[in-house]
Amino acid sequence: MTEEIKQWEYRVQTIGSVFGTKDELIQDTLDDWGAEGWEAINVFTPEGSGKITIVAKRPLTERTRRMRNVSQMRQGS
C-alpha cells in the first residue's frame, strides 16, 4: 500500500502595531483563519516590535489549488 504524501499551503501575516496587538484582534484573526481551514503552527513577536506574526498551514486540496490559481491569474492581469 502506497501512502500519499500530504501537501500543505502556508499563510504568514503580521498584525498589530508598534504599540502592541490587542488580544481581540489576535482571536478574531485566528477565528477567521480557522473557519477557512487554517491551523496556526507558530505565533511570534518580531524583535523590537509590538506586532505579532502568525504562521498557519492547511492541506492543499484540489479546491484550494484552483482558488490559488484563480487568485494568481487575477493578480497578473
DSSP file (Angstrom, degrees, kcal/mol; ACC not computed):
  #  RESIDUE AA STRUCTURE BP1 BP2  ACC     N-H-->O    O-->H-N    N-H-->O    O-->H-N    TCO  KAPPA ALPHA  PHI   PSI    X-CA   Y-CA   Z-CA
    1    1 A M              0   0    0      0, 0.0     2,-0.5     0, 0.0     0, 0.0   0.000 360.0 360.0 360.0 126.7    0.0    0.0    0.0
    2    2 A T        -     0   0    0      1,-0.0     2,-0.5     0, 0.0     0, 0.0  -0.781 360.0-142.4 -94.7 127.7    1.4    3.3   -1.1
    3    3 A E        -     0   0    0     -2,-0.5     2,-0.2     1,-0.0    -1,-0.0  -0.772  17.6-129.2 -90.9 128.8    0.9    6.2    1.3
    4    4 A E        -     0   0    0     -2,-0.5     2,-0.4     1,-0.1    -1,-0.0  -0.553  21.0-119.2 -77.6 137.8    0.3    9.6   -0.5
    5    5 A I        -     0   0    0     -2,-0.2     2,-0.3     1,-0.1    -1,-0.1  -0.643  28.4-127.9 -77.3 126.9    2.4   12.5    0.6
    6    6 A K        -     0   0    0     -2,-0.4     2,-0.3    53,-0.0    -1,-0.1  -0.584  19.9-149.2 -77.8 134.2    0.3   15.3    2.0
    7    7 A Q        -     0   0    0     53,-0.3    53,-2.9    -2,-0.3     2,-0.3  -0.817  12.6-161.3-104.5 146.8    0.8   18.7    0.5
    8    8 A W  E     -A   59   0A   0     -2,-0.3     2,-0.4    51,-0.3    49,-0.0  -0.866  12.2-150.4-124.0 154.7    0.4   21.9    2.5
    9    9 A E  E     -A   58   0A   0     49,-2.4    49,-1.8    -2,-0.3     2,-0.3  -0.947  21.2-148.0-119.3 151.5   -0.1   25.5    1.8
   10   10 A Y  E     -A   57   0A   0     -2,-0.4     2,-0.4    47,-0.2    47,-0.2  -0.842  10.6-163.4-123.1 153.9    1.1   28.2    4.2
   11   11 A R  E     -A   56   0A   0     45,-2.3    45,-2.7    -2,-0.3     2,-0.4  -1.000   6.0-174.9-136.9 133.8   -0.1   31.6    5.2
   12   12 A V  E     +A   55   0A   0     -2,-0.4     2,-0.3    43,-0.2    43,-0.2  -0.998  10.4 165.2-132.0 130.5    2.0   34.2    7.1
   13   13 A Q  E     -A   54   0A   0     41,-2.0    41,-3.0    -2,-0.4     2,-0.5  -0.992  25.1-148.0-147.9 138.5    0.7   37.6    8.3
   14   14 A T  E     -A   53   0A   0     -2,-0.3     2,-0.3    39,-0.2    39,-0.2  -0.914  25.3-178.7-104.5 130.3    1.9   40.2   10.7
   15   15 A I  E     +A   52   0A   0     37,-2.8    37,-2.3    -2,-0.5     2,-0.2  -0.852  34.6  37.8-126.7 162.0   -0.7   42.1   12.7
   16   16 A G  S    S-     0   0    0     -2,-0.3     2,-0.3    35,-0.2     5,-0.2  -0.542  71.3 -95.8 100.2-165.6   -0.8   44.9   15.2
   17   17 A S  B >   -C   20   0B   0      3,-1.7     3,-2.2    33,-0.3    -2,-0.1  -0.846  41.3 -84.8-144.1 178.1    1.3   48.0   15.6
   18   18 A V  T 3  S+     0   0    0      1,-0.3     3,-0.1    -2,-0.3    33,-0.0   0.697 125.6  62.4 -63.0 -16.6    4.4   49.2   17.4
   19   19 A F  T 3  S-     0   0    0      1,-0.3    -1,-0.3    31,-0.1     2,-0.2   0.455 120.0 -94.1 -88.3  -0.7    2.0   50.0   20.3
   20   20 A G  B <   -C   17   0B   0     -3,-2.2    -3,-1.7     2,-0.0     2,-0.4  -0.591  35.9 -81.8 118.8 179.6    1.1   46.3   20.6
   21   21 A T        -     0   0    0     -5,-0.2     2,-0.2    -2,-0.2    -5,-0.0  -0.992  36.4-127.4-129.8 125.1   -1.5   43.9   19.5
   22   22 A K    >>  -     0   0    0     -2,-0.4     4,-1.9     1,-0.1     3,-0.5  -0.472  15.2-130.3 -73.1 140.3   -4.9   43.5   21.1
   23   23 A D  H 3> S+     0   0    0      1,-0.2     4,-2.9     2,-0.2     5,-0.2   0.859 108.6  58.8 -55.8 -36.8   -6.0   40.1   22.2
   24   24 A E  H 3> S+     0   0    0      1,-0.2     4,-2.7     2,-0.2    -1,-0.2   0.881 104.3  49.9 -63.3 -38.1   -9.3   40.6   20.4
   25   25 A L  H <> S+     0   0    0     -3,-0.5     4,-2.4     2,-0.2    -1,-0.2   0.910 112.2  47.8 -66.2 -42.3   -7.5   41.2   17.1
   26   26 A I  H  X S+     0   0    0     -4,-1.9     4,-2.6     2,-0.2    -2,-0.2   0.947 114.4  46.2 -62.3 -48.0   -5.4   38.0   17.5
   27   27 A Q  H  X S+     0   0    0     -4,-2.9     4,-2.8     1,-0.2    -2,-0.2   0.917 112.6  49.5 -62.8 -44.7   -8.5   36.0   18.4
   28   28 A D  H  X S+     0   0    0     -4,-2.7     4,-2.6     2,-0.2    -1,-0.2   0.908 112.0  49.0 -60.6 -42.7  -10.6   37.4   15.5
   29   29 A T  H  X S+     0   0    0     -4,-2.4     4,-2.5     2,-0.2    -2,-0.2   0.937 113.6  45.6 -62.8 -46.8   -7.8   36.6   13.1
   30   30 A L  H  X S+     0   0    0     -4,-2.6     4,-2.7     2,-0.2    -2,-0.2   0.886 112.7  51.0 -65.6 -38.7   -7.4   33.1   14.3
   31   31 A D  H  X S+     0   0    0     -4,-2.8     4,-2.0    -5,-0.2    -2,-0.2   0.928 111.7  47.5 -62.5 -45.2  -11.1   32.5   14.3
   32   32 A D  H  X S+     0   0    0     -4,-2.6     4,-0.9     1,-0.2    -2,-0.2   0.930 114.5  45.9 -61.8 -45.9  -11.4   33.8   10.7
   33   33 A W  H ><>S+     0   0    0     -4,-2.5     5,-2.7     1,-0.2     3,-0.7   0.902 110.0  54.1 -64.5 -41.1   -8.5   31.6    9.6
   34   34 A G  H ><5S+     0   0    0     -4,-2.7     3,-1.5     1,-0.3    -1,-0.2   0.879 104.0  55.3 -60.8 -38.4   -9.9   28.6   11.5
   35   35 A A  H 3<5S+     0   0    0     -4,-2.0    -1,-0.3     1,-0.3    -2,-0.2   0.760 107.4  51.1 -65.5 -24.1  -13.2   28.9    9.6
   36   36 A E  T <<5S-     0   0    0     -4,-0.9    -1,-0.3    -3,-0.7    -2,-0.2   0.373 127.0-100.7 -92.9   2.8  -11.2   28.8    6.4
   37   37 A G  T < 5S+     0   0    0     -3,-1.5     2,-0.2     1,-0.3    -3,-0.2   0.534  74.9 142.1  92.9   6.7   -9.4   25.6    7.5
   38   38 A W      < -     0   0    0     -5,-2.7     2,-0.5    -6,-0.1    -1,-0.3  -0.580  35.5-157.0 -83.2 144.9   -6.1   27.2    8.5
   39   39 A E  E     -B   57   0A   0     18,-2.4    18,-2.1    -2,-0.2     2,-0.3  -0.986  19.0-127.8-121.3 120.9   -4.2   25.9   11.6
   40   40 A A  E     +B   56   0A   0     -2,-0.5    16,-0.3    16,-0.2     3,-0.1  -0.505  30.6 172.8 -67.4 128.6   -1.8   28.2   13.4
   41   41 A I  E     +     0   0A   0     14,-3.0     2,-0.3     1,-0.4    15,-0.2   0.540  65.6  14.5-113.4 -13.4    1.5   26.5   13.7
   42   42 A N  E     -B   55   0A   0     13,-1.7    13,-3.1     2,-0.0     2,-0.4  -0.940  53.3-176.3-161.1 139.5    3.6   29.4   15.1
   43   43 A V  E     +B   54   0A   0     -2,-0.3     2,-0.3    11,-0.2    11,-0.2  -0.989  22.2 159.0-135.7 126.2    3.0   32.8   16.6
   44   44 A F  E     -B   53   0A   0      9,-2.4     9,-3.5    -2,-0.4    -2,-0.0  -0.966  38.7-121.5-146.5 163.0    5.9   35.1   17.4
   45   45 A T        -     0   0    0     -2,-0.3     7,-0.2     7,-0.2     3,-0.1  -0.924  32.4-125.5-106.3 115.8    6.8   38.7   18.0
   46   46 A P    >   -     0   0    0      0, 0.0     3,-1.5     0, 0.0     5,-0.2  -0.344  46.6 -86.1 -57.5 140.6    9.4   40.1   15.7
   47   47 A E  T 3  S+     0   0    0      1,-0.3     3,-0.1     3,-0.1     0, 0.0  -0.187 111.7  10.1 -54.3 132.5   12.2   41.6   17.8
   48   48 A G  T 3  S+     0   0    0      1,-0.2     2,-0.4    -3,-0.1    -1,-0.3   0.711 108.3 109.4  73.6  21.5   11.6   45.2   18.9
   49   49 A S    <   -     0   0    0     -3,-1.5    -1,-0.2     2,-0.2   -31,-0.1  -0.957  62.8-150.9-131.7 146.3    8.0   45.1   17.7
   50   50 A G  S    S+     0   0    0     -2,-0.4   -33,-0.3   -30,-0.1   -32,-0.1   0.429  76.4  97.1 -87.9  -0.6    4.7   45.2   19.4
   51   51 A K        -     0   0    0    -35,-0.2     2,-0.4    -5,-0.2   -35,-0.2  -0.333  65.0-141.8 -82.9 165.9    3.3   43.3   16.4
   52   52 A I  E     -A   15   0A   0    -37,-2.3   -37,-2.8    -7,-0.2     2,-0.5  -0.975   2.9-146.1-127.7 149.0    2.8   39.5   16.1
   53   53 A T  E     -AB  14  44A   0     -9,-3.5    -9,-2.4    -2,-0.4     2,-0.5  -0.951  12.5-159.1-112.6 130.4    3.4   37.3   13.2
   54   54 A I  E     -AB  13  43A   0    -41,-3.0   -41,-2.0    -2,-0.5     2,-0.5  -0.926   3.4-165.8-111.4 131.2    1.2   34.3   12.7
   55   55 A V  E     +AB  12  42A   0    -13,-3.1   -14,-3.0    -2,-0.5   -13,-1.7  -0.973  17.6 171.4-114.5 129.5    2.2   31.3   10.6
   56   56 A A  E     -AB  11  40A   0    -45,-2.7   -45,-2.3    -2,-0.5     2,-0.3  -0.909  13.9-164.5-135.6 161.4   -0.5   28.8    9.6
   57   57 A K  E     +AB  10  39A   0    -18,-2.1   -18,-2.4    -2,-0.3   -47,-0.2  -0.965   6.0 179.8-141.4 159.3   -1.0   25.8    7.3
   58   58 A R  E     -A    9   0A   0    -49,-1.8   -49,-2.4    -2,-0.3   -20,-0.1  -0.971  44.0 -83.3-152.6 155.0   -3.8   23.8    5.8
   59   59 A P  E     -A    8   0A   0      0, 0.0     2,-0.8     0, 0.0   -51,-0.3  -0.318  42.4-123.2 -59.5 138.9   -3.9   20.8    3.5
   60   60 A L        +     0   0    0    -53,-2.9   -53,-0.3     4,-0.1     2,-0.2  -0.770  41.1 176.8 -85.4 111.3   -3.5   21.7   -0.2
   61   61 A T     >  -     0   0    0     -2,-0.8     4,-2.5     1,-0.1     5,-0.2  -0.602  46.6-102.1-109.0 170.5   -6.6   20.3   -1.9
   62   62 A E  H  > S+     0   0    0     -2,-0.2     4,-2.3     1,-0.2     5,-0.2   0.898 123.0  52.2 -58.4 -39.6   -7.8   20.4   -5.5
   63   63 A R  H  > S+     0   0    0      2,-0.2     4,-2.3     1,-0.2    -1,-0.2   0.948 112.5  42.0 -63.1 -50.2  -10.3   23.1   -4.4
   64   64 A T  H  > S+     0   0    0      1,-0.2     4,-2.2     2,-0.2    -1,-0.2   0.839 112.2  55.9 -69.1 -31.1   -7.7   25.3   -2.7
   65   65 A R  H  X S+     0   0    0     -4,-2.5     4,-2.1     2,-0.2    -1,-0.2   0.921 109.4  46.4 -63.8 -43.4   -5.2   24.8   -5.5
   66   66 A R  H  X S+     0   0    0     -4,-2.3     4,-2.4     2,-0.2    -2,-0.2   0.911 111.1  52.2 -63.9 -42.5   -7.9   26.1   -8.0
   67   67 A M  H  X S+     0   0    0     -4,-2.3     4,-2.3     1,-0.2    -2,-0.2   0.902 109.8  49.1 -61.6 -40.9   -8.6   29.0   -5.8
   68   68 A R  H  X S+     0   0    0     -4,-2.2     4,-2.6     2,-0.2    -1,-0.2   0.903 110.2  50.9 -64.6 -41.5   -4.9   29.9   -5.6
   69   69 A N  H  X S+     0   0    0     -4,-2.1     4,-2.2     2,-0.2    -2,-0.2   0.909 111.0  47.8 -63.7 -42.1   -4.6   29.7   -9.4
   70   70 A V  H  X S+     0   0    0     -4,-2.4     4,-2.1     2,-0.2    -1,-0.2   0.925 112.6  49.5 -63.6 -44.3   -7.6   32.0  -10.0
   71   71 A S  H  X S+     0   0    0     -4,-2.3     4,-2.0     1,-0.2    -2,-0.2   0.905 111.5  48.7 -62.0 -42.7   -6.2   34.5   -7.4
   72   72 A Q  H  X S+     0   0    0     -4,-2.6     4,-1.6     1,-0.2    -1,-0.2   0.875 109.6  52.3 -66.2 -36.8   -2.8   34.4   -9.1
   73   73 A M  H  X S+     0   0    0     -4,-2.2     4,-0.6     1,-0.2    -1,-0.2   0.891 109.2  50.1 -66.6 -38.2   -4.4   34.9  -12.6
   74   74 A R  H >< S+     0   0    0     -4,-2.1     3,-0.8     1,-0.2    -2,-0.2   0.901 110.0  50.1 -65.2 -40.3   -6.3   38.0  -11.3
   75   75 A Q  H 3< S+     0   0    0     -4,-2.0    -1,-0.2     1,-0.2    -2,-0.2   0.812 108.2  54.0 -68.3 -29.0   -3.1   39.5   -9.8
   76   76 A G  H 3<        0   0    0     -4,-1.6    -1,-0.2     1,-0.2    -2,-0.2   0.602 360.0 360.0 -79.9 -11.8   -1.3   39.0  -13.1
   77   77 A S    <<        0   0    0     -3,-0.8    -1,-0.2    -4,-0.6    -2,-0.1   0.492 360.0 360.0 -75.1 360.0   -3.9   40.9  -15.1
